[in-house]
Amino acid sequence: MIASELRAKAEATAAALKERLAADFNPARPWTGRLSDSAVATAIASFALHTADAVADRPVVRRGIDWLVATQNSDGGWGDTPESPSNLSATLLSWSALSVAEDETAVFAAARRCEGWLSQQLGSLTPERIVRGIEARYRNDRTFAAPILTACALAGRLGPEPAAWRFVYPLPFELSVFPPWTFRALKLTVVSYALPALIAVGLVRHKRAGRRGPLSGPIRDRVTRRALGRALAMQPSNGGYEEAAPLTAFVTMSLSAAGHRDHEIVRRGAGFLRASARPNGSWPIDTDLATWVTVQAVNALTVNTDEPWLTAGRRDSIRQWLMDQQSGERHPLTFGAPGGWGWSDLPGAMPDADDTAGVLLALRRLGPPDEDTQAAAQRGIRWLLDLQNQDGGIPTFSRGWGKLPFDRSCPDITAHALEAFSEWREDVPPGLRRRMRQGLQQMARYLERTQTAEGAWLPLWFGTQQTQDEANPVYGTARAVLSLASIERSLPETAGRLFERGTRFLLGAQNPDGGWGPQHGVASGVEETAMALWALSGGDAPEETVSRGVEWLIERVGPGRSVAAAPIGLYFDRLWYSEAMYPLVFTIGALNSVLRRPVTVTGTTP
C-alpha cells in the first residue's frame, strides 16, 4: 500500500515522464534514445580515418582530437564516457590518437598529462609495462587487447617498427577461412562477434612484423585474399560492423596499415565512420539501441494495462515495426539462424538473446496477438531454444562458443528469456510448448545455480564504475525478480524459492536514504533505485520500503527536474556507456508498478 499524498506525487511524476517519452516517439522508429559520447570510439575512429586517408579526412579527425583534448579528465586520463573515471584502455587509445595531430600547444600539453597518468598507473611507458597493464585488464581475452596494442604500435607508442610488433598478440587470421564449427573446437581467445577484428589485426601484424615463419608466412600470404573476402561478407551494407565505431575503426585502421587502403572494406568502413561522427566531434560507442530502448519503453508503459497514450494505432505501429526487424537469414558474423532480433533496426545490429526476449515480451503486451504476430513469436522462441547452452543458461550471441565473458551464459539474459517463454507458452502449438517447458526447467536450474549465497544475480551487460569489482547485483537481481514474478504459475516451487531469496536481497540492499545503489552501501542511483522498486512493488514489499524508494526517486526525477543518465551499461569488452532512455523508462515502469498497489488513506506521507 502507498499513502494517498505520496501516490498523488507519484502520479504527477509518472505523467511528466510519460510526456517526455511521448515527445520522443517517432512512428517510423519509435524510440532511438541517445548513447553517451565515447572517448574510446572517438580516439580510434579519429586514428583510423587518419590512417585510411589523412588528407581527405583531416577536418573530421581534427574535430575528434579537439573533443578528446576538451574532455580529458583532470588527472590526465580518459574514461569511456565524459562522466567516467580514467581507465587504461580509453587513455592508451586517446594517447595513440593524439600522435596524429599537429604539434601544437594544446595537443602537446594533453599528451604530456596523459603520459603522466599512464606512468603513474603502469610504472613507466615502456612497451613491456603497457602490455602488462593490458594483460591485467583483459587476462586471456584478446578481443580488445590485441586491437589496442595494434593502435599503440601504429602510433609509435611501442617503439620503432618492426620490433614494436613483438608486443602485439599474433591473432590467427587464417582460421577465418575454416568452417564456423572449428572456432568453438579451437577455443579461440576472441569472442564470436569479433572475427573481422581477428582478421584485420592478424593481417596487419603479419604484414609489418618483419619476421616470417617458414610455414606460417607462405600459408598466411595464400589465405589473405580469402580472409578478406570473409571479412567483406561479414560487413553490413552501411560499412559499420555491429553499428560499432570501435570495431569498424579497428578493422579500417588495421587493413589500411596492412596495405589494403583501397579495399572495399576500408572504403565502406571509413564511410560509416564519417557518417556516424557527431557535430561535437565525438563518436558514440554504437549508433543507437533503437530496438532495445523501444521494447524497454513498451514494457514499462504496459505495466499499466490501460495506458491511454498507447492507442490501438500506436500499438499496431510499434508491433509492425518490431516484426519487420526479425532476422530472416543466417547471420554472417555469429552464424546464428533466422528468427532473432538485434538491438537496432540498422544493418549492423546482430540478433541476440536479450533483445529477442525483449521483443517477444513487447509483442505479447501490445495486445492480443494476431496470426502474423504468433508466427513471428514462434520463430523467436525457437531461435532462443536453439541458442540455449548445455548448462541451461542463455548466452548473448552464440551457443557453445566458449567461456569468454560475452559468449557465455548469464543470469540476466536467462531470466529475460524465461519470462518471455512463460508469457507465450499458452499461445504456441503443443510440440513447441513441450520444448519450452523443458527449456524453462533448465533455465530455472541454471538460475538456481548462479544465485549467490546472498540471493543476488550478477548481470553481464550492466555494471557500475563505483566499485573495484564493477558488479551491479542490484540491477541483475531486480531484472531476475521481475522475470520470476511472471513465471510462478509455470514453475511454482522453483520460481517461488528463487523469487523470495532475490526479494530478500533487494530489501536488504536499500540504502538509508531510501534509494538503491549497484551494491549495498554504494551511492544510490536513479537506474538501480527504479529497477529495485519496480521489482519489489509488484510483490509484498513493506509499505515503508516502497514509500522511501518512491520519495527518493521523485526528489531526483520529479516534474521540472532533468533526468541524468549514469554509465551503468557495459558494451563489448567492458566499455561503459550511458543511455538517456534508461532512467526515464525504468522510472516509468517502477512508478506504474507502484501505482497498482492499494492506497492507504492518510493525511501525511509515511
C-alpha positions as CSV (number, residue, x, y, z in Angstrom):
1,M,0.0,0.0,0.0
2,I,1.1,3.6,-0.5
3,A,-0.3,6.7,1.2
4,S,-2.6,8.9,-0.9
5,E,-0.4,12.0,-0.7
6,L,2.7,10.2,-1.9
7,R,0.5,8.5,-4.5
8,A,-0.5,11.9,-5.9
9,K,3.2,12.8,-6.3
10,A,4.0,9.5,-8.0
11,E,1.1,10.0,-10.4
12,A,2.3,13.5,-11.3
13,T,5.9,12.3,-11.8
14,A,4.8,9.4,-13.9
15,A,2.7,11.7,-16.1
16,A,5.5,14.2,-16.6
17,L,8.0,11.4,-17.6
18,K,5.4,9.9,-20.0
19,E,5.1,13.3,-21.6
20,R,8.9,13.3,-22.2
21,L,8.7,9.8,-23.6
22,A,5.8,10.6,-25.8
23,A,7.6,13.7,-27.2
24,D,10.5,11.5,-28.4
25,F,8.2,9.0,-30.2
26,N,8.5,8.6,-33.9
27,P,6.2,6.2,-35.8
28,A,9.0,5.4,-38.3
29,R,11.5,4.4,-35.5
30,P,9.5,4.5,-32.2
31,W,12.4,5.4,-29.9
32,T,16.1,5.7,-30.6
33,G,17.5,7.1,-27.3
34,R,20.9,8.6,-27.1
35,L,24.1,6.9,-26.2
36,S,26.8,8.8,-24.4
37,D,29.8,10.3,-26.3
38,S,32.7,7.8,-26.1
39,A,36.4,8.6,-25.7
40,V,37.3,5.0,-26.9
41,A,35.2,5.4,-30.1
42,T,36.4,8.9,-30.7
43,A,40.0,8.1,-30.3
44,I,40.1,5.0,-32.5
45,A,37.7,6.4,-35.2
46,S,39.9,9.5,-35.5
47,F,43.1,7.4,-35.7
48,A,41.5,5.1,-38.2
49,L,40.4,7.9,-40.6
50,H,43.8,9.4,-40.4
51,T,45.4,6.1,-41.3
52,A,43.0,5.5,-44.2
53,D,43.2,9.0,-45.7
54,A,44.9,11.7,-43.7
55,V,44.3,14.4,-46.2
56,A,40.7,13.9,-47.1
57,D,39.6,13.2,-43.5
58,R,41.7,15.9,-41.9
59,P,38.7,18.1,-40.8
60,V,36.8,15.2,-39.1
61,V,40.0,13.9,-37.5
62,R,40.7,17.4,-36.2
63,R,37.3,17.7,-34.6
64,G,37.8,14.3,-32.9
65,I,41.2,15.3,-31.5
66,D,39.8,18.6,-30.3
67,W,37.0,16.7,-28.5
68,L,39.5,14.5,-26.8
69,V,41.6,17.4,-25.6
70,A,38.4,19.2,-24.3
71,T,37.2,16.2,-22.4
72,Q,40.4,15.0,-20.8
73,N,40.0,14.2,-17.1
74,S,41.8,16.4,-14.7
75,D,44.1,13.5,-13.8
76,G,45.3,13.3,-17.4
77,G,43.5,10.2,-18.5
78,W,40.2,9.4,-20.2
79,G,37.3,7.3,-19.2
80,D,34.8,5.6,-21.5
81,T,32.4,8.5,-21.2
82,P,32.9,12.1,-20.1
83,E,31.4,11.1,-16.8
84,S,33.7,8.1,-16.3
85,P,36.9,7.8,-14.3
86,S,40.1,7.4,-16.3
87,N,41.0,3.9,-17.4
88,L,43.8,2.3,-19.2
89,S,42.0,1.3,-22.5
90,A,40.5,4.7,-23.2
91,T,43.7,6.5,-22.2
92,L,46.0,4.4,-24.3
93,L,43.8,4.8,-27.4
94,S,43.5,8.6,-26.8
95,W,47.3,8.8,-26.4
96,S,47.6,7.0,-29.7
97,A,45.1,9.3,-31.4
98,L,47.0,12.4,-30.2
99,S,50.0,11.2,-32.1
100,V,48.4,12.2,-35.5
101,A,47.7,15.8,-34.5
102,E,49.9,18.7,-35.5
103,D,52.5,19.7,-32.9
104,E,50.5,22.5,-31.2
105,T,50.4,23.6,-27.6
106,A,47.0,22.2,-26.6
107,V,47.6,18.7,-28.0
108,F,51.2,18.6,-26.7
109,A,50.0,19.6,-23.2
110,A,47.2,16.9,-23.3
111,A,49.7,14.3,-24.4
112,R,52.1,15.2,-21.5
113,R,49.3,15.0,-19.0
114,C,48.2,11.7,-20.5
115,E,51.8,10.3,-20.2
116,G,51.9,11.4,-16.6
117,W,48.7,9.4,-15.8
118,L,50.0,6.3,-17.7
119,S,53.3,6.4,-15.9
120,Q,51.6,6.6,-12.6
121,Q,49.4,3.6,-13.4
122,L,52.0,1.4,-15.2
123,G,55.2,2.5,-13.5
124,S,56.7,3.6,-16.8
125,L,55.9,4.0,-20.5
126,T,58.0,1.0,-21.7
127,P,56.2,-1.4,-24.1
128,E,56.6,-4.2,-21.5
129,R,54.7,-2.2,-18.9
130,I,52.0,-1.3,-21.4
131,V,51.5,-4.9,-22.3
132,R,51.5,-6.0,-18.7
133,G,48.8,-3.4,-17.9
134,I,46.6,-4.6,-20.8
135,E,47.0,-8.2,-19.7
136,A,46.0,-7.3,-16.2
137,R,42.8,-5.8,-17.6
138,Y,41.8,-8.4,-20.2
139,R,43.6,-11.5,-19.0
140,N,43.2,-14.2,-21.6
141,D,40.6,-12.4,-23.7
142,R,42.4,-10.8,-26.7
143,T,39.3,-9.5,-28.4
144,F,40.0,-5.9,-27.4
145,A,43.6,-6.3,-26.1
146,A,45.1,-7.1,-29.5
147,P,43.5,-4.1,-31.3
148,I,44.5,-1.7,-28.5
149,L,48.1,-2.8,-28.8
150,T,47.9,-2.6,-32.6
151,A,46.8,1.0,-32.3
152,C,49.7,1.7,-29.9
153,A,52.2,0.0,-32.3
154,L,51.0,2.0,-35.4
155,A,51.1,5.2,-33.3
156,G,54.7,4.6,-32.4
157,R,53.8,4.1,-28.7
158,L,55.5,0.7,-28.5
159,G,58.8,1.8,-30.1
160,P,60.1,1.6,-33.6
161,E,58.8,-0.9,-36.2
162,P,59.2,-3.8,-36.8
163,A,60.4,-4.5,-33.3
164,A,57.2,-3.0,-31.8
165,W,55.1,-5.8,-33.3
166,R,56.6,-8.4,-30.9
167,F,54.4,-6.8,-28.3
168,V,51.2,-7.3,-30.3
169,Y,49.4,-10.7,-29.9
170,P,49.5,-12.7,-33.2
171,L,45.9,-13.5,-34.0
172,P,45.5,-16.5,-36.3
173,F,43.5,-14.7,-39.1
174,E,44.0,-17.7,-41.4
175,L,41.5,-19.6,-39.3
176,S,38.7,-17.4,-40.6
177,V,38.6,-19.4,-43.8
178,F,37.7,-22.6,-41.8
179,P,34.1,-23.8,-41.2
180,P,32.4,-22.0,-38.3
181,W,32.3,-25.1,-36.1
182,T,36.1,-25.1,-35.8
183,F,36.1,-21.8,-33.9
184,R,34.4,-23.5,-31.0
185,A,36.6,-26.5,-31.1
186,L,39.8,-24.4,-31.2
187,K,38.7,-22.3,-28.2
188,L,39.9,-19.0,-29.8
189,T,40.9,-16.2,-27.5
190,V,38.5,-13.8,-29.2
191,V,34.7,-13.8,-28.9
192,S,32.2,-14.7,-31.6
193,Y,31.3,-11.3,-32.8
194,A,35.0,-10.1,-33.3
195,L,36.0,-12.2,-36.3
196,P,36.5,-9.1,-38.5
197,A,39.0,-7.7,-35.9
198,L,40.8,-11.1,-35.7
199,I,41.3,-11.0,-39.5
200,A,42.4,-7.3,-39.7
201,V,44.6,-7.2,-36.7
202,G,46.2,-10.6,-37.5
203,L,46.8,-9.4,-41.0
204,V,48.5,-6.1,-40.2
205,R,50.8,-7.8,-37.7
206,H,51.7,-10.4,-40.3
207,K,52.5,-7.7,-42.9
208,R,54.5,-5.4,-40.6
209,A,56.2,-7.6,-38.0
210,G,59.2,-8.4,-40.3
211,R,59.9,-12.0,-39.1
212,R,58.0,-14.7,-41.0
213,G,57.9,-18.4,-40.2
214,P,58.9,-20.8,-42.9
215,L,55.5,-22.4,-43.0
216,S,53.1,-19.8,-41.4
217,G,54.3,-16.9,-43.6
218,P,53.5,-18.5,-47.0
219,I,50.3,-20.0,-45.7
220,R,49.1,-16.6,-44.5
221,D,50.1,-15.0,-47.8
222,R,48.0,-17.5,-49.7
223,V,44.9,-17.2,-47.5
224,T,44.9,-13.4,-47.2
225,R,42.6,-12.9,-50.2
226,R,40.1,-15.5,-48.8
227,A,40.2,-14.0,-45.3
228,L,39.5,-10.5,-46.7
229,G,36.6,-12.0,-48.6
230,R,35.2,-13.4,-45.4
231,A,35.6,-10.1,-43.7
232,L,33.8,-8.3,-46.6
233,A,30.9,-10.8,-46.5
234,M,30.5,-10.0,-42.8
235,Q,30.4,-6.3,-43.3
236,P,26.9,-4.8,-43.4
237,S,25.7,-2.6,-46.2
238,N,26.4,0.7,-44.4
239,G,30.0,-0.4,-43.6
240,G,29.7,-0.4,-39.9
241,Y,30.4,-3.7,-38.2
242,E,27.8,-4.1,-35.5
243,E,27.0,-0.4,-35.8
244,A,30.1,0.0,-33.6
245,A,32.6,2.7,-34.3
246,P,35.4,1.0,-32.3
247,L,35.2,-2.4,-34.1
248,T,34.7,-0.7,-37.5
249,A,37.7,1.6,-36.8
250,F,39.9,-1.2,-35.7
251,V,39.3,-3.1,-38.9
252,T,39.6,0.1,-41.0
253,M,42.9,1.1,-39.3
254,S,44.4,-2.3,-39.5
255,L,43.7,-3.1,-43.1
256,S,44.8,0.4,-44.2
257,A,48.1,-0.1,-42.3
258,A,48.5,-3.6,-43.9
259,G,48.5,-2.1,-47.4
260,H,44.8,-2.5,-48.2
261,R,43.8,1.1,-48.1
262,D,41.9,0.8,-51.4
263,H,40.0,-2.3,-50.4
264,E,36.2,-2.1,-50.3
265,I,36.1,-2.9,-46.6
266,V,38.2,0.1,-45.8
267,R,36.2,2.4,-48.1
268,R,32.9,1.3,-46.6
269,G,34.3,1.3,-43.1
270,A,35.6,4.9,-43.4
271,G,32.3,6.0,-44.9
272,F,30.5,4.6,-41.9
273,L,32.9,6.4,-39.5
274,R,32.4,9.7,-41.3
275,A,28.6,9.4,-41.3
276,S,28.5,8.5,-37.6
277,A,30.6,11.3,-36.3
278,R,28.6,13.7,-34.1
279,P,28.6,17.5,-34.6
280,N,30.6,18.0,-31.4
281,G,33.5,15.9,-32.9
282,S,32.8,12.7,-30.9
283,W,31.5,9.3,-31.7
284,P,29.2,7.1,-29.6
285,I,30.1,3.5,-28.8
286,D,27.3,2.3,-31.2
287,T,24.9,4.2,-33.5
288,D,21.8,3.5,-31.3
289,L,19.9,0.8,-29.4
290,A,16.6,1.6,-31.1
291,T,15.0,-1.8,-30.7
292,W,16.2,-2.3,-27.1
293,V,15.0,1.1,-25.8
294,T,11.7,0.7,-27.7
295,V,10.9,-2.6,-26.0
296,Q,12.0,-1.2,-22.7
297,A,9.6,1.7,-23.2
298,V,6.7,-0.6,-24.2
299,N,7.3,-3.0,-21.3
300,A,7.4,0.0,-18.9
301,L,4.3,1.6,-20.3
302,T,2.3,-1.6,-20.3
303,V,2.7,-2.2,-16.6
304,N,-0.4,-0.1,-16.7
305,T,-2.5,-2.3,-19.0
306,D,-4.9,0.6,-19.7
307,E,-2.1,3.1,-20.6
308,P,-4.1,5.8,-22.5
309,W,-1.2,7.0,-24.6
310,L,-0.8,3.6,-26.1
311,T,-3.7,3.9,-28.5
312,A,-4.6,1.0,-30.8
313,G,-3.0,2.8,-33.7
314,R,0.3,3.3,-31.8
315,R,0.3,-0.3,-30.6
316,D,-0.2,-1.6,-34.1
317,S,2.6,0.7,-35.5
318,I,5.1,-0.4,-32.8
319,R,4.2,-4.0,-33.3
320,Q,4.7,-3.9,-37.0
321,W,8.0,-2.1,-36.7
322,L,9.3,-4.7,-34.3
323,M,8.1,-7.6,-36.5
324,D,9.7,-6.1,-39.6
325,Q,13.1,-6.4,-37.9
326,Q,13.1,-10.1,-37.3
327,S,16.1,-11.7,-38.9
328,G,15.3,-13.7,-42.0
329,E,18.6,-15.3,-42.8
330,R,21.6,-16.8,-41.1
331,H,23.9,-14.1,-39.7
332,P,27.3,-13.9,-41.4
333,L,29.1,-12.9,-38.2
334,T,27.6,-15.1,-35.5
335,F,26.3,-17.8,-37.9
336,G,23.0,-17.6,-36.0
337,A,19.9,-19.0,-37.6
338,P,17.0,-16.7,-38.7
339,G,14.4,-15.7,-36.1
340,G,16.1,-13.4,-33.6
341,W,16.2,-9.7,-33.1
342,G,19.1,-7.3,-32.7
343,W,19.4,-4.2,-30.7
344,S,18.6,-1.9,-33.6
345,D,16.9,-1.9,-37.0
346,L,20.1,-0.7,-38.6
347,P,22.0,-3.1,-40.8
348,G,25.0,-3.7,-38.4
349,A,22.9,-4.9,-35.5
350,M,23.2,-8.6,-34.8
351,P,20.4,-10.9,-33.4
352,D,20.9,-11.5,-29.7
353,A,19.1,-13.2,-26.9
354,D,18.3,-10.2,-24.7
355,D,16.7,-8.2,-27.5
356,T,14.9,-11.3,-28.8
357,A,13.4,-11.9,-25.3
358,G,12.5,-8.2,-25.0
359,V,10.7,-8.1,-28.4
360,L,8.8,-11.3,-27.5
361,L,7.5,-9.7,-24.3
362,A,6.7,-6.4,-26.1
363,L,4.7,-8.2,-28.8
364,R,2.7,-10.1,-26.2
365,R,2.0,-6.9,-24.2
366,L,1.0,-4.7,-27.1
367,G,-2.3,-6.6,-27.3
368,P,-3.8,-9.9,-28.3
369,P,-1.5,-11.5,-31.0
370,D,-2.8,-12.0,-34.5
371,E,-1.7,-14.8,-36.8
372,D,1.4,-12.9,-38.0
373,T,2.5,-12.0,-34.5
374,Q,2.1,-15.6,-33.3
375,A,4.2,-16.8,-36.2
376,A,6.9,-14.3,-35.5
377,A,6.9,-15.1,-31.8
378,Q,7.2,-18.8,-32.5
379,R,10.2,-18.2,-34.7
380,G,11.8,-16.1,-32.0
381,I,11.1,-18.8,-29.3
382,R,12.7,-21.5,-31.4
383,W,15.7,-19.2,-32.0
384,L,16.1,-18.8,-28.3
385,L,15.7,-22.5,-27.6
386,D,18.3,-23.3,-30.2
387,L,20.7,-20.9,-28.5
388,Q,20.3,-22.4,-25.0
389,N,23.6,-23.8,-23.7
390,Q,24.1,-27.2,-22.1
391,D,24.3,-25.6,-18.7
392,G,20.7,-24.4,-19.2
393,G,21.6,-20.8,-19.4
394,I,21.2,-18.4,-22.4
395,P,24.3,-16.7,-23.9
396,T,24.2,-13.4,-25.8
397,F,25.0,-14.4,-29.4
398,S,26.4,-17.8,-30.0
399,R,25.7,-21.2,-28.4
400,G,28.7,-23.1,-27.0
401,W,31.3,-20.8,-28.4
402,G,33.4,-20.6,-25.3
403,K,33.9,-19.2,-21.8
404,L,35.0,-15.7,-22.6
405,P,32.7,-13.2,-20.8
406,F,30.5,-12.1,-23.7
407,D,29.9,-15.5,-25.1
408,R,28.9,-17.4,-22.0
409,S,25.5,-18.0,-20.4
410,C,24.4,-15.2,-18.0
411,P,21.6,-14.9,-15.4
412,D,20.0,-11.6,-16.5
413,I,19.6,-12.8,-20.1
414,T,18.4,-16.2,-19.0
415,A,15.8,-14.7,-16.7
416,H,14.6,-12.4,-19.5
417,A,14.2,-15.4,-21.9
418,L,12.5,-17.4,-19.1
419,E,9.9,-14.5,-18.7
420,A,9.3,-14.4,-22.5
421,F,8.7,-18.2,-22.6
422,S,6.3,-18.0,-19.7
423,E,4.2,-15.3,-21.4
424,W,3.9,-17.1,-24.7
425,R,3.7,-20.8,-23.6
426,E,-0.1,-20.9,-23.8
427,D,-0.2,-19.5,-27.4
428,V,2.1,-22.0,-29.2
429,P,1.5,-25.4,-30.7
430,P,1.8,-28.4,-28.3
431,G,5.2,-29.6,-29.7
432,L,6.8,-26.2,-29.1
433,R,5.1,-26.0,-25.7
434,R,6.8,-29.2,-24.7
435,R,10.2,-27.8,-25.8
436,M,9.5,-24.6,-23.9
437,R,8.6,-26.5,-20.7
438,Q,11.9,-28.4,-20.8
439,G,13.8,-25.1,-21.6
440,L,12.1,-23.4,-18.7
441,Q,13.1,-26.1,-16.3
442,Q,16.7,-26.0,-17.4
443,M,16.8,-22.2,-17.2
444,A,15.3,-22.2,-13.7
445,R,18.0,-24.7,-12.6
446,Y,20.7,-22.5,-14.1
447,L,19.3,-19.5,-12.2
448,E,19.3,-21.6,-9.0
449,R,23.0,-22.5,-9.5
450,T,24.0,-18.9,-10.3
451,Q,22.2,-17.2,-7.5
452,T,24.7,-16.1,-4.9
453,A,24.6,-17.1,-1.2
454,E,23.1,-13.6,-0.5
455,G,20.3,-14.2,-3.0
456,A,21.7,-12.0,-5.8
457,W,22.4,-12.5,-9.5
458,L,25.2,-10.7,-11.3
459,P,24.3,-9.3,-14.7
460,L,26.6,-9.5,-17.8
461,W,25.7,-6.3,-19.7
462,F,25.3,-3.9,-16.8
463,G,27.6,-2.9,-14.0
464,T,29.0,0.0,-12.1
465,Q,32.1,2.2,-12.2
466,Q,31.7,3.0,-8.5
467,T,33.3,-0.2,-7.2
468,Q,36.5,-2.1,-7.9
469,D,34.7,-5.3,-9.0
470,E,32.4,-3.3,-11.3
471,A,29.5,-5.7,-10.3
472,N,25.9,-4.5,-10.2
473,P,24.0,-7.2,-8.3
474,V,21.0,-4.8,-7.6
475,Y,20.3,-4.4,-11.3
476,G,20.9,-8.1,-12.0
477,T,18.7,-9.2,-9.1
478,A,15.9,-6.8,-9.9
479,R,15.9,-8.0,-13.5
480,A,15.6,-11.6,-12.4
481,V,13.0,-10.9,-9.7
482,L,10.8,-9.1,-12.3
483,S,11.0,-12.2,-14.5
484,L,10.5,-14.7,-11.8
485,A,7.3,-12.9,-10.7
486,S,5.7,-13.7,-14.0
487,I,6.5,-17.4,-14.1
488,E,5.4,-18.7,-10.7
489,R,2.5,-20.4,-12.3
490,S,4.8,-22.2,-14.7
491,L,7.3,-23.4,-12.1
492,P,5.8,-22.5,-8.8
493,E,8.2,-24.3,-6.4
494,T,11.5,-23.3,-8.0
495,A,10.4,-19.8,-9.1
496,G,8.9,-19.0,-5.7
497,R,12.0,-20.0,-3.9
498,L,14.3,-18.0,-6.1
499,F,11.9,-15.1,-6.1
500,E,11.9,-15.0,-2.3
501,R,15.7,-15.1,-1.9
502,G,16.1,-12.4,-4.6
503,T,13.5,-10.2,-2.9
504,R,15.2,-10.5,0.4
505,F,18.5,-9.4,-1.2
506,L,16.9,-6.3,-2.6
507,L,15.1,-5.4,0.6
508,G,18.5,-5.7,2.4
509,A,20.3,-3.6,-0.2
510,Q,18.2,-0.4,0.3
511,N,20.3,2.5,1.4
512,P,19.5,4.6,4.4
513,D,18.5,7.5,2.1
514,G,15.7,5.3,0.6
515,G,17.4,4.6,-2.7
516,W,19.4,1.7,-4.1
517,G,23.0,1.8,-5.5
518,P,24.6,-1.0,-7.5
519,Q,25.6,-2.7,-4.3
520,H,24.5,-2.2,-0.7
521,G,26.2,0.9,0.8
522,V,27.2,2.3,-2.6
523,A,25.7,5.7,-3.5
524,S,22.1,5.4,-4.7
525,G,21.4,5.9,-8.4
526,V,18.2,6.5,-10.4
527,E,18.6,3.4,-12.6
528,E,19.2,1.0,-9.7
529,T,16.5,2.5,-7.5
530,A,13.9,2.4,-10.3
531,M,14.7,-1.2,-11.1
532,A,14.7,-2.4,-7.5
533,L,11.5,-0.5,-6.8
534,W,9.9,-1.9,-9.9
535,A,10.8,-5.5,-8.8
536,L,9.7,-5.1,-5.2
537,S,6.5,-3.0,-5.7
538,G,4.7,-5.8,-7.5
539,G,5.0,-8.1,-4.5
540,D,4.6,-7.9,-0.8
541,A,7.4,-5.5,0.0
542,P,6.7,-3.4,3.1
543,E,5.0,-0.1,2.6
544,E,7.8,1.8,4.3
545,T,10.4,0.3,1.8
546,V,8.3,1.2,-1.2
547,S,7.4,4.7,0.0
548,R,11.0,5.6,0.8
549,G,12.1,4.4,-2.6
550,V,9.3,6.4,-4.3
551,E,10.3,9.5,-2.3
552,W,13.9,9.2,-3.3
553,L,13.0,8.8,-7.0
554,I,10.6,11.8,-7.0
555,E,13.2,14.0,-5.5
556,R,15.6,13.2,-8.4
557,V,13.3,12.9,-11.4
558,G,10.1,14.7,-10.4
559,P,8.3,17.3,-12.6
560,G,10.7,20.1,-13.7
561,R,13.9,18.1,-12.9
562,S,16.3,16.8,-15.5
563,V,16.9,13.1,-15.7
564,A,20.6,12.4,-16.0
565,A,21.8,9.0,-17.2
566,A,24.6,7.2,-15.4
567,P,27.1,5.0,-17.2
568,I,25.8,1.6,-16.0
569,G,25.7,-0.1,-19.4
570,L,28.5,-2.4,-20.5
571,Y,29.3,-2.6,-24.2
572,F,31.6,-5.1,-25.8
573,D,34.8,-5.8,-23.8
574,R,33.6,-3.9,-20.7
575,L,33.3,-0.5,-22.4
576,W,31.0,1.7,-20.3
577,Y,28.1,3.8,-21.7
578,S,25.1,5.7,-20.5
579,E,21.8,5.7,-22.4
580,A,19.4,8.7,-21.9
581,M,16.4,6.4,-22.1
582,Y,17.3,4.2,-19.1
583,P,16.4,6.4,-16.2
584,L,13.3,7.5,-18.0
585,V,11.8,4.1,-18.8
586,F,13.0,2.4,-15.7
587,T,11.3,5.0,-13.5
588,I,8.1,4.9,-15.5
589,G,8.0,1.1,-15.1
590,A,8.7,1.5,-11.3
591,L,6.0,4.1,-10.8
592,N,3.4,2.3,-12.9
593,S,4.0,-0.8,-10.7
594,V,3.8,1.2,-7.5
595,L,0.6,2.9,-8.6
596,R,-1.1,-0.5,-9.0
597,R,-0.7,-1.1,-5.2
598,P,-3.6,-0.3,-2.9
599,V,-4.0,3.2,-1.4
600,T,-3.5,4.0,2.3
601,V,-5.8,6.9,3.0
602,T,-3.8,9.2,5.4
603,G,-3.1,12.9,5.6
604,T,0.6,12.5,5.6
605,T,3.3,10.7,3.8
606,P,4.7,7.8,5.8
